[in-house]
Amino acid sequence: MVATYNSQISAMDTQAPVGHPYYNDSHRLFMQSMLSHRLLTEKRAQELYTRICEVTEEREIDFDEFVATINDEINEVDMVLRRSRDETNGVPVIALVNTKEDQIAQCATNYTPSEIVYFRQLLEMIVMADDETYAVATMVALRLGQKMKPPISQRDVQDLIDRLIEDGWLALSPAGSSYVMGTRSALELQSYLRDQYNDMIKMCKVCMEMVTMGERCERQDCPVRIHRHCADGLFTGNDMECPECKTGWTRLNTFGLGLPL
């Protein structure tokens, strides 16, 4: 996968002076790093950019402009640098995202076809979980391997889950009893999940990004869901109310088992 995109980007570089006059060695090196890391905190990404400019002796420009220039370039190979926040703590992150339709197959290229099928089914179980827990119990996830064709042993399933966690696709809930979506899944697979599961996917009322953990309106029929970090910025005083139905907002009605305890 990395080799494929490296060759595509290299081919584009020969055309860069015409289409993208400001695309230079600092952009190329940053992209090489993102192809390796896939997901970084914004702080780390900006530190990386500063070091790259020192090495390449390119002038350091505004980071927003720098990212926009890269996105203009890599759009031709169906990729984008997407900026968001980690749902668990609100830390700004940046990820290299594939924008092709079958995003799981395109992104999870370090996995076998049967492992990708397992991951698809596990994601579906997480999305479809009751009462918006967006989680699957650890033992249920292990037993899912036995339902695959051909079956996957519990040992191999655990090894696969460990790799999915290490790669950022899954995460262990704070209580340690369930698996939830990792930050990488929330960023890279958001379009796929919205297309596949539409009504089951909630969008944060504040940032309009997918939300799988946070706070919800006290009124049962109100659709408003808000990331906890977005709620921190929205509710700054004592007079708190739902931004849609105006019901009093207590900040105690939470959802998603991935939310820190």
C-alpha positions in Angstrom: 0.0 0.0 0.0 2.7 2.5 1.0 4.8 1.6 -2.0 1.7 2.2 -4.3 1.1 5.6 -2.9 4.8 6.5 -2.9 4.9 5.7 -6.6 1.7 7.7 -7.3 3.0 10.7 -5.4 6.4 10.4 -7.1 4.6 10.5 -10.5 2.7 13.5 -9.4 5.9 15.3 -8.3 7.0 15.5 -11.9 3.9 17.6 -12.7 4.0 19.7 -9.5 5.6 22.8 -11.0 2.6 23.2 -13.3 -0.3 22.4 -11.0 1.1 23.1 -7.6 4.0 25.7 -7.7 4.3 25.7 -3.9 4.6 22.0 -3.4 8.2 21.4 -2.4 10.4 19.0 -0.5 8.9 19.9 2.9 5.5 18.7 1.7 7.0 15.5 0.2 8.8 14.6 3.4 5.8 15.3 5.5 3.7 13.0 3.3 6.3 10.3 3.6 6.0 10.5 7.4 2.2 10.5 7.3 2.3 7.4 5.0 4.2 5.7 7.8 2.3 7.1 10.9 -1.2 7.6 9.4 -2.3 9.4 12.5 -0.6 12.1 14.6 -1.6 14.6 17.2 -1.6 18.1 15.7 1.2 19.1 18.1 3.4 16.3 17.0 2.6 17.0 13.3 3.5 20.6 13.7 6.8 19.7 15.4 7.5 17.3 12.6 6.8 20.0 10.0 9.2 22.4 11.8 12.0 19.8 11.8 11.4 19.0 8.2 11.7 22.7 7.3 15.0 22.8 9.1 16.3 19.8 7.2 15.1 20.9 3.8 15.9 24.6 4.4 12.4 25.4 3.2 10.6 28.5 4.7 8.1 27.5 7.3 4.7 28.8 6.5 1.4 28.7 8.3 0.5 25.0 9.1 -3.1 25.4 7.8 -1.7 26.6 4.4 0.9 23.8 4.4 -1.8 21.1 4.9 -4.1 22.7 2.3 -1.3 22.6 -0.3 -0.7 18.9 0.4 -4.4 18.2 0.1 -4.6 19.9 -3.3 -1.8 17.5 -4.4 -2.9 14.2 -2.9 -6.6 14.7 -3.9 -5.5 13.2 -7.3 -4.7 9.9 -5.6 -7.9 9.8 -3.5 -6.4 10.8 -0.2 -6.7 13.7 2.2 -5.2 14.9 5.4 -8.2 15.2 7.7 -8.1 17.2 10.9 -10.3 16.4 13.9 -10.2 15.6 17.6 -9.7 12.5 19.6 -13.2 11.6 21.0 -11.8 10.5 24.3 -9.9 13.6 25.3 -10.5 16.3 22.7 -6.8 16.4 21.6 -6.5 17.8 18.0 -5.3 15.1 15.6 -4.5 14.8 11.9 -4.8 11.6 9.8 -4.0 10.5 6.3 -7.4 9.3 5.0 -8.3 7.3 1.9 -11.4 8.7 0.2 -12.3 5.8 -2.1 -15.6 4.1 -1.7 -14.5 0.8 -0.1 -12.5 2.5 2.6 -11.9 -0.5 4.8 -10.3 -2.6 2.1 -8.3 0.4 1.0 -7.1 1.4 4.4 -6.6 -1.9 6.2 -4.1 -3.3 3.7 -1.9 -4.8 6.3 -4.6 -7.4 6.9 -5.7 -10.6 5.1 -9.1 -10.7 3.4 -10.6 -12.9 6.2 -9.2 -10.4 8.8 -10.9 -7.5 7.0 -14.2 -9.4 6.9 -13.9 -10.0 10.6 -13.2 -6.3 11.2 -16.2 -5.3 9.1 -18.5 -7.5 11.2 -17.0 -6.3 14.4 -17.5 -2.7 13.3 -21.1 -3.5 12.5 -21.7 -4.9 15.9 -20.1 -1.8 17.5 -22.3 0.5 15.4 -25.5 -1.5 16.1 -24.9 -1.9 19.8 -27.9 -1.3 22.1 -28.5 2.1 23.8 -25.7 3.8 21.9 -22.9 2.1 23.8 -20.9 1.8 20.5 -19.1 -1.2 22.1 -18.8 -4.9 21.9 -17.9 -7.1 24.9 -14.4 -8.6 24.7 -15.7 -12.1 24.9 -18.3 -11.5 22.2 -15.5 -10.2 20.0 -13.5 -13.3 20.6 -16.4 -15.6 19.9 -17.1 -13.8 16.6 -14.1 -15.5 15.1 -15.7 -18.9 15.4 -18.6 -17.7 13.2 -16.3 -16.8 10.4 -15.9 -19.0 7.3 -13.4 -20.5 7.7 -13.4 -20.1 11.5 -10.7 -18.1 13.3 -9.3 -19.5 16.5 -9.6 -17.4 19.7 -5.8 -17.1 19.8 -5.7 -15.7 16.3 -8.6 -13.4 17.0 -6.9 -12.0 20.0 -3.7 -11.5 18.0 -5.8 -9.7 15.3 -7.6 -7.5 17.9 -4.2 -6.6 19.4 -3.0 -5.5 16.0 -6.2 -3.5 15.3 -5.7 -1.7 18.6 -2.0 -1.0 18.0 -2.9 0.4 14.5 -5.6 2.6 16.0 -8.7 0.9 14.4 -10.0 -0.4 17.8 -9.6 0.6 21.4 -10.3 -1.0 24.7 -12.9 0.7 26.8 -11.8 2.5 30.0 -13.5 -0.3 32.0 -11.5 -2.9 30.1 -14.6 -5.0 29.3 -15.4 -3.9 25.8 -13.9 -2.9 22.4 -14.8 0.4 20.9 -13.9 2.3 17.7 -10.4 3.6 17.7 -9.6 7.2 16.6 -8.4 6.0 13.3 -11.7 4.3 12.5 -13.6 7.4 13.5 -11.5 9.5 11.2 -10.8 7.3 8.2 -14.1 5.3 8.0 -16.6 8.1 8.8 -17.9 8.4 5.3 -18.1 4.6 4.9 -20.0 4.2 8.2 -22.4 7.0 7.4 -23.2 5.4 4.0 -23.6 1.9 5.4 -25.4 2.7 8.7 -27.0 6.1 8.1 -29.5 6.4 11.0 -27.3 4.6 13.5 -24.5 7.1 13.1 -24.8 10.2 15.2 -23.3 13.5 14.4 -22.1 16.0 17.0 -24.4 19.0 17.1 -21.4 21.3 17.6 -18.6 20.1 15.3 -20.8 18.0 12.9 -18.3 15.1 13.1 -19.3 11.6 13.9 -19.7 11.0 17.6 -19.6 7.6 19.3 -19.2 8.8 22.9 -20.2 12.0 24.7 -23.3 13.7 26.1 -27.0 13.5 24.9 -30.1 15.5 25.6 -32.2 14.6 28.6 -35.3 14.5 26.3 -35.5 11.0 25.0 -36.9 11.9 21.5 -34.3 14.7 20.9 -31.5 13.6 18.5 -28.9 16.0 19.9 -25.5 14.3 20.7 -22.4 16.2 21.6 -18.7 15.3 22.1 -17.7 15.9 25.7 -14.9 18.2 24.6 -17.4 20.1 22.4 -19.7 20.3 25.4 -16.9 21.8 27.5 -16.7 24.7 25.0 -20.5 25.0 24.6 -21.6 25.0 28.2 -19.4 27.5 29.9 -22.0 28.9 32.4 -24.7 27.7 34.7 -27.6 28.2 32.3 -27.2 25.1 30.2 -29.8 23.9 27.7 -30.1 21.7 24.6 -29.1 23.7 21.6 -32.1 22.3 19.7 -35.1 21.6 22.0 -34.0 23.9 24.9 -34.4 21.2 27.5 -32.1 21.7 30.5 -28.7 20.1 30.0 -27.2 18.3 33.0 -24.1 16.9 31.4 -24.8 13.7 33.2 -26.7 11.9 30.5 -23.8 10.3 28.7 -23.4 7.6 26.0 -20.7 5.4 24.5 -18.6 3.0 26.6 -15.4 4.5 25.2 -16.0 7.7 27.3 -13.3 8.1 30.0 -14.7 7.2 33.5 
